């Protein structure tokens, strides 16, 4: 969402319109029931208040004008609440039961998002009981984000807690208050069981080495968690998380899956998840920019240091690693999948790693052609990295003829988006690289470009 800026001209127009609205309401308040003055429709007044959503002083004044302005003003004032320390959070929990503002709160942001150290995470400490009290006090809650905070692992009786439903749950960089390291999956499970339905589940930065836990054993009765949109960041714990979702039966409601794969175990677990969810899944996004052969000579010491937290793979052929997904078995007869998105890096090393990603993509498409007949939309995103100019050099080595041949075999494919995740306010160098990549793609795939199936699309989402 872009920030709204009030220019002097817009500010004068709003002041004039605001004066007229106040006169209309004063006239209607002092007039008799039989001689009521004209009133603006609530849709118009709500639209005016929405334009002032970034001006808290103006919203506070609007809430004091009349009763009809109160609800919309409070909604814009209290829709999003953020807290960064434990003391403020406890005061907020104590204040909520007697406050009328709690029915307007839809988004809660807890933690010190953007920080990466344990000291910042320790400023806000949460446990299961306090989070449950927060969920009970907010009937209109839609989005809950826990980012860079400390979690106090306690064994509480969750059977007495009524599970809630939210549209989005973001858990990123949540650390244990005892050890200071990222949570393991056994500590994450009680938190997830607070919810009955999660529209979008976004998980990142969890510990991959799990202790023996009865919660992961098949046959143990657990409350079914319904997840509609799953987004897993690059993490070594992705495979156990996928296995947990399969064990609890949460994959039956999945419609959107976005996986950032980092190892073979994640691909195997993803294949099993797709087999369980293939009756309902409609969008699949696979990001392989963090998957590759780090032991190849093209990786520098700096790149290896950046990936030190991820499991290092020995050199494995891309085609063999793609077989871990086992698409012919896991997605055979999947008619609900309509959208495929694939992320590829083109800037690591001298190009061998980038070509490895392309071979992985070709192997994926080869298996998908015969098993995904209803794919209508496909997105190919090229990650440029720190050396964007290398992407143009590597792009000339891609077998575009083979790529066009594979894409044309999808019978219902009507849109292929090809682009880079460059910021919208790109400098001249990035704009020039985007143009060069697009020229190479449309020149090497002339049939798809001539039929207007292949199109340029910027994939920047921040």
SVG drawing of the C-alpha trace seen along z (x, -y; Angstrom):
<svg xmlns="http://www.w3.org/2000/svg" viewBox="-43 -26 79 70">
<polyline fill="none" stroke="black" stroke-width="0.4" points="0.0,0.0 1.5,-3.3 1.6,-6.2 -1.0,-8.9 0.4,-12.5 -1.8,-15.5 -0.9,-18.2 -1.9,-21.8 -4.6,-21.7 -6.2,-18.5 -5.9,-19.9 -7.9,-23.0 -10.6,-20.9 -10.9,-18.7 -11.2,-21.7 -14.0,-23.1 -15.8,-19.8 -15.4,-19.3 -16.9,-22.7 -20.0,-21.8 -20.3,-18.4 -20.3,-20.1 -22.9,-22.6 -25.2,-19.8 -24.9,-17.8 -25.5,-20.9 -28.5,-21.8 -29.9,-18.2 -29.3,-18.0 -31.2,-21.3 -34.0,-20.8 -37.3,-19.2 -38.1,-15.6 -40.5,-16.8 -38.0,-19.3 -34.8,-17.4 -32.0,-18.9 -30.1,-17.1 -27.5,-14.5 -24.5,-13.1 -24.7,-9.3 -22.5,-7.3 -20.5,-5.9 -19.3,-9.4 -18.4,-10.3 -16.6,-6.9 -14.6,-7.7 -13.5,-11.1 -12.4,-9.5 -10.5,-6.8 -8.5,-9.5 -7.4,-10.8 -6.2,-7.3 -2.6,-8.5 -3.5,-11.6 -4.3,-10.6 -5.2,-14.1 -7.7,-14.5 -9.2,-11.1 -9.5,-12.0 -11.4,-15.2 -13.7,-13.2 -14.6,-10.9 -15.9,-13.9 -18.1,-15.3 -21.1,-13.1 -22.2,-9.5 -22.2,-8.6 -18.5,-9.5 -17.5,-7.6 -17.3,-4.0 -15.3,-4.7 -12.9,-7.0 -12.3,-4.5 -11.8,-1.8 -9.0,-3.8 -7.5,-4.7 -7.4,-1.3 -7.4,1.1 -3.6,1.8 -1.9,2.1 1.9,2.8 3.8,3.5 7.6,4.0 8.0,4.6 6.6,6.8 5.4,4.0 3.3,2.3 1.8,5.7 0.7,6.5 -0.9,3.1 -2.7,3.6 -4.0,7.0 -5.3,5.6 -7.0,2.7 -8.7,4.6 -11.7,6.3 -13.2,3.0 -12.4,1.1 -14.7,0.5 -11.7,0.2 -11.1,4.0 -13.9,4.6 -12.1,2.4 -8.7,4.1 -8.0,6.3 -4.2,6.3 -1.8,7.0 2.0,6.7 4.1,8.1 7.9,7.9 10.8,6.0 10.5,6.7 13.6,5.9 16.0,6.7 18.1,9.9 19.7,10.1 18.6,12.0 18.7,8.8 16.0,7.2 13.9,10.3 14.1,10.5 12.3,7.1 9.0,8.8 8.3,12.1 5.1,14.0 3.7,17.3 0.7,19.4 -1.6,18.0 -1.0,14.3 -1.4,15.0 -4.6,16.9 -6.0,14.0 -5.2,11.6 -7.1,13.8 -10.1,14.0 -10.3,10.2 -10.2,9.4 -13.3,10.7 -12.5,9.0 -8.8,10.0 -7.8,10.9 -3.9,10.7 -1.5,11.7 2.3,11.2 4.9,12.4 8.3,11.1 11.5,11.1 10.3,11.8 10.9,14.4 8.6,17.2 8.3,18.8 7.7,22.5 5.2,23.8 3.2,27.0 -0.4,25.7 -3.7,27.5 -4.8,26.4 -7.9,28.5 -9.8,25.8 -8.9,23.1 -11.3,22.4 -9.4,22.2 -9.7,19.0 -9.7,18.2 -7.5,15.6 -6.9,14.6 -3.2,14.4 -0.6,15.7 3.1,14.7 5.7,16.3 9.2,15.1 12.4,15.1 10.6,16.3 13.2,17.4 13.1,19.4 13.3,17.3 15.4,20.1 18.1,20.8 17.8,17.6 17.8,19.7 15.0,20.1 12.1,22.3 12.0,26.0 8.9,27.5 7.8,29.1 7.7,25.7 5.8,24.3 3.0,26.9 1.2,25.6 1.1,22.1 -0.4,23.4 -3.1,25.3 -4.6,22.0 -6.1,21.6 -8.8,23.6 -8.5,21.9 -5.6,19.9 -6.2,18.2 -2.4,17.7 0.3,19.2 3.8,17.7 6.7,19.4 10.4,18.5 13.5,19.0 12.8,22.1 15.2,24.7 15.6,27.7 17.0,30.2 13.9,31.6 13.8,33.6 11.8,36.8 8.2,35.6 5.0,37.6 3.2,34.7 4.8,35.8 4.1,39.5 1.4,40.8 -1.7,42.0 -1.6,39.4 -4.9,37.6 -4.5,33.9 -6.9,31.1 -7.2,30.5 -5.8,27.2 -7.2,25.8 -4.7,23.8 -5.7,22.3 -2.5,20.5 1.0,21.8 4.1,19.7 7.4,21.2 10.6,19.1 14.1,20.6 14.6,22.7 16.0,26.1 12.9,26.8 10.5,26.7 10.5,30.5 9.4,31.2 6.8,28.5 5.4,30.0 5.4,33.4 3.5,32.0 0.9,30.4 0.4,33.8 0.2,35.6 -2.6,33.3 -4.6,33.4 -4.1,29.7 -3.2,30.3 -6.7,31.2 -7.8,27.5 -4.7,26.0 -5.3,23.9 -2.1,21.9 1.4,23.3 4.6,21.2 7.8,23.1 11.3,21.8 13.3,25.1 16.7,25.4 17.3,29.2 16.2,32.5 14.2,33.3 12.0,30.3 11.3,31.4 10.4,34.9 8.0,33.5 6.6,31.1 5.8,34.0 3.9,35.8 2.0,32.6 1.0,32.0 -0.3,35.6 -2.6,34.9 -3.7,31.5 -4.0,32.0 -7.8,32.1 -8.0,28.5 -4.7,26.8 -4.9,24.0 -1.6,22.1 1.8,23.6 5.0,21.4 8.4,23.1 11.4,21.0 14.8,22.7 17.0,19.6 18.4,21.1 18.7,24.6 21.8,25.6 25.3,27.2 27.2,25.0 30.3,27.2 30.8,26.2 33.8,24.0 31.6,21.0 30.7,20.3 32.9,17.7 33.8,17.7 31.4,14.8 28.5,16.7 29.3,19.8 29.3,17.7 25.9,16.3 24.6,19.9 26.2,21.3 22.9,21.7 21.5,23.9 22.5,27.5 25.2,27.8 24.5,30.1 27.1,32.1 26.8,31.7 23.6,33.4 22.3,33.3 19.2,31.1 17.2,33.7 17.8,36.3 17.0,33.8 13.7,32.8 12.7,36.5 12.4,36.1 9.1,34.2 7.8,37.2 5.3,35.2 4.0,38.1 2.9,39.9 2.0,36.9 0.2,34.7 -1.2,37.3 -4.8,36.2 -4.6,32.9 -7.2,30.7 -7.5,27.9 -4.0,26.5 -4.3,23.4 -1.3,21.2 2.4,22.1 5.1,19.7 8.8,20.5 11.8,18.5 15.3,18.9 18.5,17.2 20.8,16.0 23.7,14.3 25.5,16.8 29.1,17.5 30.1,17.9 26.7,19.2 26.9,22.9 24.5,22.6 22.1,20.5 22.1,23.1 21.6,25.8 18.4,24.0 17.2,23.8 17.8,27.6 15.8,28.1 13.0,26.0 13.1,28.0 12.9,31.3 9.9,29.9 8.1,28.8 8.7,32.1 7.0,34.0 4.3,31.3 3.1,31.3 1.5,34.7 0.1,34.3 -1.1,30.7 -3.4,30.2 -5.4,27.3 -2.5,24.8 -3.6,21.4 -1.2,19.0 2.6,19.3 5.1,16.9 8.9,17.2 10.8,14.8 14.5,14.2 16.3,13.3 19.1,10.9 21.0,10.8 23.9,8.5 25.4,8.7 22.5,8.0 24.7,7.6 25.7,11.3 22.0,12.3 22.2,11.0 25.3,13.0 23.8,16.2 20.5,15.7 22.2,16.1 23.2,19.7 19.7,20.8 18.0,23.3 15.1,21.1 14.0,23.3 13.5,26.2 11.7,23.9 9.3,22.7 8.7,26.3 7.8,27.4 5.6,24.4 3.6,24.9 2.7,28.4 0.4,27.1 -3.0,27.1 -4.7,24.3 -1.8,22.1 -2.9,18.5 -0.5,16.3 3.2,16.5 4.7,13.7 8.4,13.3 10.2,10.7 12.5,9.8 11.7,8.7 13.2,5.2 11.9,2.3 9.3,0.2 11.6,-2.9 14.3,-1.3 17.5,-3.1 18.7,-3.2 21.0,-0.2 18.2,2.1 15.8,0.8 18.4,1.5 19.0,5.1 15.2,5.7 15.0,4.6 17.9,6.8 16.4,9.8 13.0,9.2 14.6,8.8 16.4,12.1 13.3,13.9 10.9,12.6 13.5,13.1 14.3,16.7 10.6,17.6 9.0,15.9 5.9,18.1 4.8,17.4 5.5,13.7 3.7,13.4 0.6,15.1 0.7,12.6 1.0,15.4 4.5,14.4 4.5,11.0 6.8,9.0 5.7,8.6 7.5,7.0 7.3,9.3 8.4,6.9 5.9,7.2 7.3,5.0"/>
</svg>
